[in-house]
Amino acid sequence: MALRFAVQGDTEQECTEGLRLLEQLGLRPTMLPKLLTDNRWMARAVPLQTKAPATNGEGPVTPGG
């Protein structure tokens, strides 16, 4: 399963601020703010992950974990 988080804003500045909040939560940006065709801004981020999920059901290995 792949988790993706998106931020939408009315302006590039608003979207950038939202992306910074996601970074503070430990997410890594994968798409910097872009203006979409319907005149809104969007950015995306994913959780930090150092390697693939474990096969024994323990879940992904994250930094410090």
PDB file with SEQRES, HELIX, SHEET and CRYST1 records, atoms N, CA, C and O in Angstrom:
SEQRES   1 A   65  MET ALA LEU ARG PHE ALA VAL GLN GLY ASP THR GLU GLN          
SEQRES   2 A   65  GLU CYS THR GLU GLY LEU ARG LEU LEU GLU GLN LEU GLY          
SEQRES   3 A   65  LEU ARG PRO THR MET LEU PRO LYS LEU LEU THR ASP ASN          
SEQRES   4 A   65  ARG TRP MET ALA ARG ALA VAL PRO LEU GLN THR LYS ALA          
SEQRES   5 A   65  PRO ALA THR ASN GLY GLU GLY PRO VAL THR PRO GLY GLY          
HELIX    1 AA1 GLU A   12  GLN A   24  1                                  13    
SHEET    1 AA1 3 PHE A   5  GLY A   9  0                                        
SHEET    2 AA1 3 TRP A  41  PRO A  47 -1                                        
SHEET    3 AA1 3 LEU A  27  LEU A  35 -1                                        
CRYST1    1.000    1.000    1.000  90.00  90.00  90.00 P 1           1          
ATOM      1  N   MET A   1       0.846  -1.169   0.000  1.00  0.00           N  
ATOM      2  CA  MET A   1       0.000   0.000   0.000  1.00  0.00           C  
ATOM      3  C   MET A   1       0.893   1.235   0.000  1.00  0.00           C  
ATOM      4  O   MET A   1       1.854   1.321   0.765  1.00  0.00           O  
ATOM      5  N   ALA A   2       0.569   2.169  -0.852  1.00  0.00           N  
ATOM      6  CA  ALA A   2       1.318   3.415  -0.930  1.00  0.00           C  
ATOM      7  C   ALA A   2       0.473   4.546  -0.352  1.00  0.00           C  
ATOM      8  O   ALA A   2      -0.664   4.764  -0.771  1.00  0.00           O  
ATOM      9  N   LEU A   3       1.034   5.253   0.602  1.00  0.00           N  
ATOM     10  CA  LEU A   3       0.351   6.398   1.182  1.00  0.00           C  
ATOM     11  C   LEU A   3       0.866   7.669   0.536  1.00  0.00           C  
ATOM     12  O   LEU A   3       2.073   7.866   0.399  1.00  0.00           O  
ATOM     13  N   ARG A   4      -0.060   8.530   0.141  1.00  0.00           N  
ATOM     14  CA  ARG A   4       0.284   9.839  -0.421  1.00  0.00           C  
ATOM     15  C   ARG A   4      -0.599  10.874   0.256  1.00  0.00           C  
ATOM     16  O   ARG A   4      -1.787  10.651   0.487  1.00  0.00           O  
ATOM     17  N   PHE A   5       0.002  11.995   0.562  1.00  0.00           N  
ATOM     18  CA  PHE A   5      -0.736  13.090   1.182  1.00  0.00           C  
ATOM     19  C   PHE A   5      -0.647  14.294   0.258  1.00  0.00           C  
ATOM     20  O   PHE A   5       0.415  14.591  -0.288  1.00  0.00           O  
ATOM     21  N   ALA A   6      -1.763  14.983   0.087  1.00  0.00           N  
ATOM     22  CA  ALA A   6      -1.810  16.135  -0.814  1.00  0.00           C  
ATOM     23  C   ALA A   6      -2.239  17.381  -0.051  1.00  0.00           C  
ATOM     24  O   ALA A   6      -2.992  17.321   0.921  1.00  0.00           O  
ATOM     25  N   VAL A   7      -1.737  18.493  -0.523  1.00  0.00           N  
ATOM     26  CA  VAL A   7      -2.110  19.805  -0.003  1.00  0.00           C  
ATOM     27  C   VAL A   7      -2.639  20.603  -1.182  1.00  0.00           C  
ATOM     28  O   VAL A   7      -2.015  20.639  -2.242  1.00  0.00           O  
ATOM     29  N   GLN A   8      -3.786  21.240  -1.000  1.00  0.00           N  
ATOM     30  CA  GLN A   8      -4.336  22.118  -2.030  1.00  0.00           C  
ATOM     31  C   GLN A   8      -4.484  23.513  -1.452  1.00  0.00           C  
ATOM     32  O   GLN A   8      -4.827  23.686  -0.283  1.00  0.00           O  
ATOM     33  N   GLY A   9      -4.221  24.493  -2.283  1.00  0.00           N  
ATOM     34  CA  GLY A   9      -4.337  25.867  -1.830  1.00  0.00           C  
ATOM     35  C   GLY A   9      -4.801  26.782  -2.948  1.00  0.00           C  
ATOM     36  O   GLY A   9      -4.715  26.441  -4.128  1.00  0.00           O  
ATOM     37  N   ASP A  10      -5.290  27.941  -2.561  1.00  0.00           N  
ATOM     38  CA  ASP A  10      -5.732  28.934  -3.542  1.00  0.00           C  
ATOM     39  C   ASP A  10      -4.552  29.676  -4.150  1.00  0.00           C  
ATOM     40  O   ASP A  10      -4.649  30.202  -5.258  1.00  0.00           O  
ATOM     41  N   THR A  11      -3.414  29.719  -3.412  1.00  0.00           N  
ATOM     42  CA  THR A  11      -2.223  30.409  -3.907  1.00  0.00           C  
ATOM     43  C   THR A  11      -1.008  29.492  -3.734  1.00  0.00           C  
ATOM     44  O   THR A  11      -1.051  28.523  -2.976  1.00  0.00           O  
ATOM     45  N   GLU A  12       0.069  29.814  -4.446  1.00  0.00           N  
ATOM     46  CA  GLU A  12       1.298  29.043  -4.311  1.00  0.00           C  
ATOM     47  C   GLU A  12       1.834  29.141  -2.890  1.00  0.00           C  
ATOM     48  O   GLU A  12       2.315  28.150  -2.342  1.00  0.00           O  
ATOM     49  N   GLN A  13       1.757  30.318  -2.290  1.00  0.00           N  
ATOM     50  CA  GLN A  13       2.243  30.521  -0.926  1.00  0.00           C  
ATOM     51  C   GLN A  13       1.457  29.658   0.060  1.00  0.00           C  
ATOM     52  O   GLN A  13       2.049  29.032   0.939  1.00  0.00           O  
ATOM     53  N   GLU A  14       0.150  29.621  -0.075  1.00  0.00           N  
ATOM     54  CA  GLU A  14      -0.690  28.819   0.811  1.00  0.00           C  
ATOM     55  C   GLU A  14      -0.342  27.330   0.679  1.00  0.00           C  
ATOM     56  O   GLU A  14      -0.265  26.615   1.679  1.00  0.00           O  
ATOM     57  N   CYS A  15      -0.137  26.880  -0.530  1.00  0.00           N  
ATOM     58  CA  CYS A  15       0.211  25.493  -0.792  1.00  0.00           C  
ATOM     59  C   CYS A  15       1.591  25.161  -0.218  1.00  0.00           C  
ATOM     60  O   CYS A  15       1.780  24.088   0.356  1.00  0.00           O  
ATOM     61  N   THR A  16       2.541  26.060  -0.365  1.00  0.00           N  
ATOM     62  CA  THR A  16       3.890  25.864   0.173  1.00  0.00           C  
ATOM     63  C   THR A  16       3.850  25.769   1.692  1.00  0.00           C  
ATOM     64  O   THR A  16       4.553  24.944   2.275  1.00  0.00           O  
ATOM     65  N   GLU A  17       3.050  26.588   2.334  1.00  0.00           N  
ATOM     66  CA  GLU A  17       2.913  26.540   3.788  1.00  0.00           C  
ATOM     67  C   GLU A  17       2.335  25.193   4.227  1.00  0.00           C  
ATOM     68  O   GLU A  17       2.781  24.619   5.221  1.00  0.00           O  
ATOM     69  N   GLY A  18       1.356  24.694   3.494  1.00  0.00           N  
ATOM     70  CA  GLY A  18       0.781  23.386   3.801  1.00  0.00           C  
ATOM     71  C   GLY A  18       1.799  22.272   3.636  1.00  0.00           C  
ATOM     72  O   GLY A  18       1.828  21.335   4.434  1.00  0.00           O  
ATOM     73  N   LEU A  19       2.629  22.364   2.617  1.00  0.00           N  
ATOM     74  CA  LEU A  19       3.669  21.359   2.384  1.00  0.00           C  
ATOM     75  C   LEU A  19       4.692  21.384   3.528  1.00  0.00           C  
ATOM     76  O   LEU A  19       5.188  20.334   3.936  1.00  0.00           O  
ATOM     77  N   ARG A  20       5.001  22.556   4.036  1.00  0.00           N  
ATOM     78  CA  ARG A  20       5.916  22.665   5.183  1.00  0.00           C  
ATOM     79  C   ARG A  20       5.343  21.968   6.411  1.00  0.00           C  
ATOM     80  O   ARG A  20       6.080  21.344   7.174  1.00  0.00           O  
ATOM     81  N   LEU A  21       4.040  22.073   6.601  1.00  0.00           N  
ATOM     82  CA  LEU A  21       3.398  21.376   7.722  1.00  0.00           C  
ATOM     83  C   LEU A  21       3.544  19.866   7.579  1.00  0.00           C  
ATOM     84  O   LEU A  21       3.800  19.167   8.560  1.00  0.00           O  
ATOM     85  N   LEU A  22       3.382  19.362   6.352  1.00  0.00           N  
ATOM     86  CA  LEU A  22       3.557  17.929   6.122  1.00  0.00           C  
ATOM     87  C   LEU A  22       4.996  17.508   6.414  1.00  0.00           C  
ATOM     88  O   LEU A  22       5.228  16.433   6.968  1.00  0.00           O  
ATOM     89  N   GLU A  23       5.956  18.343   6.048  1.00  0.00           N  
ATOM     90  CA  GLU A  23       7.367  18.041   6.331  1.00  0.00           C  
ATOM     91  C   GLU A  23       7.611  17.987   7.840  1.00  0.00           C  
ATOM     92  O   GLU A  23       8.379  17.150   8.314  1.00  0.00           O  
ATOM     93  N   GLN A  24       6.966  18.870   8.589  1.00  0.00           N  
ATOM     94  CA  GLN A  24       7.116  18.871  10.046  1.00  0.00           C  
ATOM     95  C   GLN A  24       6.546  17.593  10.658  1.00  0.00           C  
ATOM     96  O   GLN A  24       6.956  17.188  11.746  1.00  0.00           O  
ATOM     97  N   LEU A  25       5.610  16.962   9.967  1.00  0.00           N  
ATOM     98  CA  LEU A  25       5.038  15.701  10.434  1.00  0.00           C  
ATOM     99  C   LEU A  25       5.870  14.498  10.009  1.00  0.00           C  
ATOM    100  O   LEU A  25       5.501  13.358  10.290  1.00  0.00           O  
ATOM    101  N   GLY A  26       6.988  14.744   9.335  1.00  0.00           N  
ATOM    102  CA  GLY A  26       7.878  13.668   8.946  1.00  0.00           C  
ATOM    103  C   GLY A  26       7.650  13.128   7.549  1.00  0.00           C  
ATOM    104  O   GLY A  26       8.094  12.024   7.235  1.00  0.00           O  
ATOM    105  N   LEU A  27       6.970  13.880   6.709  1.00  0.00           N  
ATOM    106  CA  LEU A  27       6.729  13.447   5.338  1.00  0.00           C  
ATOM    107  C   LEU A  27       7.757  14.066   4.402  1.00  0.00           C  
ATOM    108  O   LEU A  27       8.323  15.119   4.692  1.00  0.00           O  
ATOM    109  N   ARG A  28       7.990  13.399   3.275  1.00  0.00           N  
ATOM    110  CA  ARG A  28       8.966  13.854   2.273  1.00  0.00           C  
ATOM    111  C   ARG A  28       8.209  14.350   1.045  1.00  0.00           C  
ATOM    112  O   ARG A  28       7.398  13.610   0.488  1.00  0.00           O  
ATOM    113  N   PRO A  29       8.455  15.586   0.608  1.00  0.00           N  
ATOM    114  CA  PRO A  29       7.779  16.105  -0.586  1.00  0.00           C  
ATOM    115  C   PRO A  29       8.111  15.269  -1.823  1.00  0.00           C  
ATOM    116  O   PRO A  29       9.265  14.900  -2.044  1.00  0.00           O  
ATOM    117  N   THR A  30       7.092  14.978  -2.621  1.00  0.00           N  
ATOM    118  CA  THR A  30       7.302  14.272  -3.890  1.00  0.00           C  
ATOM    119  C   THR A  30       6.854  15.123  -5.069  1.00  0.00           C  
ATOM    120  O   THR A  30       7.240  14.860  -6.207  1.00  0.00           O  
ATOM    121  N   MET A  31       6.046  16.134  -4.806  1.00  0.00           N  
ATOM    122  CA  MET A  31       5.626  17.065  -5.857  1.00  0.00           C  
ATOM    123  C   MET A  31       5.554  18.451  -5.226  1.00  0.00           C  
ATOM    124  O   MET A  31       4.742  18.697  -4.334  1.00  0.00           O  
ATOM    125  N   LEU A  32       6.398  19.338  -5.691  1.00  0.00           N  
ATOM    126  CA  LEU A  32       6.367  20.711  -5.200  1.00  0.00           C  
ATOM    127  C   LEU A  32       5.111  21.396  -5.718  1.00  0.00           C  
ATOM    128  O   LEU A  32       4.496  20.906  -6.665  1.00  0.00           O  
ATOM    129  N   PRO A  33       4.714  22.520  -5.120  1.00  0.00           N  
ATOM    130  CA  PRO A  33       3.482  23.180  -5.551  1.00  0.00           C  
ATOM    131  C   PRO A  33       3.431  23.427  -7.058  1.00  0.00           C  
ATOM    132  O   PRO A  33       4.368  23.960  -7.653  1.00  0.00           O  
ATOM    133  N   LYS A  34       2.312  23.025  -7.655  1.00  0.00           N  
ATOM    134  CA  LYS A  34       2.081  23.225  -9.089  1.00  0.00           C  
ATOM    135  C   LYS A  34       0.695  23.810  -9.278  1.00  0.00           C  
ATOM    136  O   LYS A  34      -0.245  23.475  -8.558  1.00  0.00           O  
ATOM    137  N   LEU A  35       0.588  24.688 -10.261  1.00  0.00           N  
ATOM    138  CA  LEU A  35      -0.699  25.261 -10.616  1.00  0.00           C  
ATOM    139  C   LEU A  35      -1.417  24.281 -11.532  1.00  0.00           C  
ATOM    140  O   LEU A  35      -0.911  23.939 -12.601  1.00  0.00           O  
ATOM    141  N   LEU A  36      -2.600  23.829 -11.113  1.00  0.00           N  
ATOM    142  CA  LEU A  36      -3.386  22.884 -11.896  1.00  0.00           C  
ATOM    143  C   LEU A  36      -4.289  23.622 -12.872  1.00  0.00           C  
ATOM    144  O   LEU A  36      -4.428  24.843 -12.801  1.00  0.00           O  
ATOM    145  N   THR A  37      -4.897  22.879 -13.777  1.00  0.00           N  
ATOM    146  CA  THR A  37      -5.694  23.496 -14.838  1.00  0.00           C  
ATOM    147  C   THR A  37      -6.922  24.235 -14.323  1.00  0.00           C  
ATOM    148  O   THR A  37      -7.426  25.135 -14.996  1.00  0.00           O  
ATOM    149  N   ASP A  38      -7.410  23.872 -13.142  1.00  0.00           N  
ATOM    150  CA  ASP A  38      -8.591  24.561 -12.605  1.00  0.00           C  
ATOM    151  C   ASP A  38      -8.222  25.712 -11.666  1.00  0.00           C  
ATOM    152  O   ASP A  38      -9.009  26.105 -10.805  1.00  0.00           O  
ATOM    153  N   ASN A  39      -7.004  26.245 -11.848  1.00  0.00           N  
ATOM    154  CA  ASN A  39      -6.527  27.430 -11.124  1.00  0.00           C  
ATOM    155  C   ASN A  39      -6.417  27.201  -9.619  1.00  0.00           C  
ATOM    156  O   ASN A  39      -6.696  28.105  -8.830  1.00  0.00           O  
ATOM    157  N   ARG A  40      -6.016  26.007  -9.223  1.00  0.00           N  
ATOM    158  CA  ARG A  40      -5.713  25.730  -7.825  1.00  0.00           C  
ATOM    159  C   ARG A  40      -4.318  25.143  -7.758  1.00  0.00           C  
ATOM    160  O   ARG A  40      -3.803  24.626  -8.749  1.00  0.00           O  
ATOM    161  N   TRP A  41      -3.713  25.225  -6.597  1.00  0.00           N  
ATOM    162  CA  TRP A  41      -2.351  24.744  -6.394  1.00  0.00           C  
ATOM    163  C   TRP A  41      -2.383  23.437  -5.627  1.00  0.00           C  
ATOM    164  O   TRP A  41      -3.219  23.250  -4.742  1.00  0.00           O  
ATOM    165  N   MET A  42      -1.468  22.524  -5.964  1.00  0.00           N  
ATOM    166  CA  MET A  42      -1.387  21.236  -5.278  1.00  0.00           C  
ATOM    167  C   MET A  42       0.071  20.830  -5.096  1.00  0.00           C  
ATOM    168  O   MET A  42       0.920  21.084  -5.950  1.00  0.00           O  
ATOM    169  N   ALA A  43       0.338  20.183  -3.944  1.00  0.00           N  
ATOM    170  CA  ALA A  43       1.640  19.593  -3.651  1.00  0.00           C  
ATOM    171  C   ALA A  43       1.380  18.240  -3.006  1.00  0.00           C  
ATOM    172  O   ALA A  43       0.315  18.011  -2.433  1.00  0.00           O  
ATOM    173  N   ARG A  44       2.364  17.339  -3.103  1.00  0.00           N  
ATOM    174  CA  ARG A  44       2.204  16.001  -2.531  1.00  0.00           C  
ATOM    175  C   ARG A  44       3.431  15.629  -1.708  1.00  0.00           C  
ATOM    176  O   ARG A  44       4.534  16.132  -1.922  1.00  0.00           O  
ATOM    177  N   ALA A  45       3.192  14.714  -0.743  1.00  0.00           N  
ATOM    178  CA  ALA A  45       4.272  14.203   0.100  1.00  0.00           C  
ATOM    179  C   ALA A  45       3.962  12.757   0.478  1.00  0.00           C  
ATOM    180  O   ALA A  45       2.812  12.318   0.439  1.00  0.00           O  
ATOM    181  N   VAL A  46       5.020  12.028   0.845  1.00  0.00           N  
ATOM    182  CA  VAL A  46       4.880  10.633   1.276  1.00  0.00           C  
ATOM    183  C   VAL A  46       5.646  10.444   2.580  1.00  0.00           C  
ATOM    184  O   VAL A  46       6.556  11.215   2.887  1.00  0.00           O  
ATOM    185  N   PRO A  47       5.279   9.417   3.349  1.00  0.00           N  
ATOM    186  CA  PRO A  47       6.031   9.140   4.580  1.00  0.00           C  
ATOM    187  C   PRO A  47       7.467   8.736   4.266  1.00  0.00           C  
ATOM    188  O   PRO A  47       7.738   8.119   3.236  1.00  0.00           O  
ATOM    189  N   LEU A  48       8.383   9.089   5.163  1.00  0.00           N  
ATOM    190  CA  LEU A  48       9.771   8.648   5.033  1.00  0.00           C  
ATOM    191  C   LEU A  48       9.811   7.148   5.295  1.00  0.00           C  
ATOM    192  O   LEU A  48       9.151   6.651   6.207  1.00  0.00           O  
ATOM    193  N   GLN A  49      10.580   6.440   4.500  1.00  0.00           N  
ATOM    194  CA  GLN A  49      10.684   4.998   4.673  1.00  0.00           C  
ATOM    195  C   GLN A  49      12.069   4.582   4.192  1.00  0.00           C  
ATOM    196  O   GLN A  49      12.477   4.939   3.087  1.00  0.00           O  
ATOM    197  N   THR A  50      12.793   3.828   5.019  1.00  0.00           N  
ATOM    198  CA  THR A  50      14.154   3.477   4.660  1.00  0.00           C  
ATOM    199  C   THR A  50      14.245   2.197   3.846  1.00  0.00           C  
ATOM    200  O   THR A  50      15.215   2.011   3.112  1.00  0.00           O  
ATOM    201  N   LYS A  51      13.258   1.305   3.955  1.00  0.00           N  
ATOM    202  CA  LYS A  51      13.266   0.095   3.146  1.00  0.00           C  
ATOM    203  C   LYS A  51      11.860  -0.471   3.047  1.00  0.00           C  
ATOM    204  O   LYS A  51      10.947   0.011   3.718  1.00  0.00           O  
ATOM    205  N   ALA A  52      11.681  -1.480   2.224  1.00  0.00           N  
ATOM    206  CA  ALA A  52      10.378  -2.075   1.985  1.00  0.00           C  
ATOM    207  C   ALA A  52       9.802  -2.649   3.277  1.00  0.00           C  
ATOM    208  O   ALA A  52      10.552  -2.996   4.190  1.00  0.00           O  
ATOM    209  N   PRO A  53       8.472  -2.750   3.359  1.00  0.00           N  
ATOM    210  CA  PRO A  53       7.830  -3.331   4.543  1.00  0.00           C  
ATOM    211  C   PRO A  53       8.360  -4.744   4.821  1.00  0.00           C  
ATOM    212  O   PRO A  53       8.678  -5.496   3.900  1.00  0.00           O  
ATOM    213  N   ALA A  54       8.445  -5.082   6.099  1.00  0.00           N  
ATOM    214  CA  ALA A  54       8.895  -6.407   6.493  1.00  0.00           C  
ATOM    215  C   ALA A  54       7.863  -7.456   6.077  1.00  0.00           C  
ATOM    216  O   ALA A  54       6.664  -7.177   6.051  1.00  0.00           O  
ATOM    217  N   THR A  55       8.326  -8.644   5.758  1.00  0.00           N  
ATOM    218  CA  THR A  55       7.411  -9.708   5.335  1.00  0.00           C  
ATOM    219  C   THR A  55       6.808 -10.455   6.503  1.00  0.00           C  
ATOM    220  O   THR A  55       5.905 -11.267   6.304  1.00  0.00           O  
ATOM    221  N   ASN A  56       7.276 -10.209   7.715  1.00  0.00           N  
ATOM    222  CA  ASN A  56       6.751 -10.917   8.882  1.00  0.00           C  
ATOM    223  C   ASN A  56       5.581 -10.175   9.539  1.00  0.00           C  
ATOM    224  O   ASN A  56       5.173 -10.519  10.649  1.00  0.00           O  
ATOM    225  N   GLY A  57       5.050  -9.177   8.867  1.00  0.00           N  
ATOM    226  CA  GLY A  57       3.883  -8.451   9.388  1.00  0.00           C  
ATOM    227  C   GLY A  57       4.208  -7.324  10.342  1.00  0.00           C  
ATOM    228  O   GLY A  57       3.299  -6.748  10.940  1.00  0.00           O  
ATOM    229  N   GLU A  58       5.479  -6.992  10.502  1.00  0.00           N  
ATOM    230  CA  GLU A  58       5.848  -5.922  11.428  1.00  0.00           C  
ATOM    231  C   GLU A  58       5.705  -4.539  10.813  1.00  0.00           C  
ATOM    232  O   GLU A  58       5.791  -3.543  11.532  1.00  0.00           O  
ATOM    233  N   GLY A  59       5.492  -4.447   9.516  1.00  0.00           N  
ATOM    234  CA  GLY A  59       5.311  -3.160   8.874  1.00  0.00           C  
ATOM    235  C   GLY A  59       6.618  -2.549   8.426  1.00  0.00           C  
ATOM    236  O   GLY A  59       7.673  -3.166   8.563  1.00  0.00           O  
ATOM    237  N   PRO A  60       6.559  -1.323   7.884  1.00  0.00           N  
ATOM    238  CA  PRO A  60       7.763  -0.674   7.342  1.00  0.00           C  
ATOM    239  C   PRO A  60       8.736  -0.250   8.432  1.00  0.00           C  
ATOM    240  O   PRO A  60       8.357  -0.028   9.582  1.00  0.00           O  
ATOM    241  N   VAL A  61       9.968  -0.149   8.048  1.00  0.00           N  
ATOM    242  CA  VAL A  61      11.006   0.342   8.946  1.00  0.00           C  
ATOM    243  C   VAL A  61      11.184   1.822   8.671  1.00  0.00           C  
ATOM    244  O   VAL A  61      11.456   2.224   7.539  1.00  0.00           O  
ATOM    245  N   THR A  62      11.030   2.632   9.710  1.00  0.00           N  
ATOM    246  CA  THR A  62      11.152   4.075   9.557  1.00  0.00           C  
ATOM    247  C   THR A  62      12.362   4.563  10.345  1.00  0.00           C  
ATOM    248  O   THR A  62      12.817   3.875  11.258  1.00  0.00           O  
ATOM    249  N   PRO A  63      12.890   5.737  10.008  1.00  0.00           N  
ATOM    250  CA  PRO A  63      14.047   6.257  10.725  1.00  0.00           C  
ATOM    251  C   PRO A  63      13.789   6.326  12.214  1.00  0.00           C  
ATOM    252  O   PRO A  63      12.735   6.801  12.638  1.00  0.00           O  
ATOM    253  N   GLY A  64      14.723   5.865  13.007  1.00  0.00           N  
ATOM    254  CA  GLY A  64      14.615   5.904  14.460  1.00  0.00           C  
ATOM    255  C   GLY A  64      13.740   4.795  15.021  1.00  0.00           C  
ATOM    256  O   GLY A  64      13.523   4.742  16.232  1.00  0.00           O  
ATOM    257  N   GLY A  65      13.231   3.909  14.172  1.00  0.00           N  
ATOM    258  CA  GLY A  65      12.299   2.899  14.662  1.00  0.00           C  
ATOM    259  C   GLY A  65      12.791   1.513  14.656  1.00  0.00           C  
ATOM    260  O   GLY A  65      12.067   0.600  15.053  1.00  0.00           O  
TER     261      GLY A  65                                                      
END                                                                             
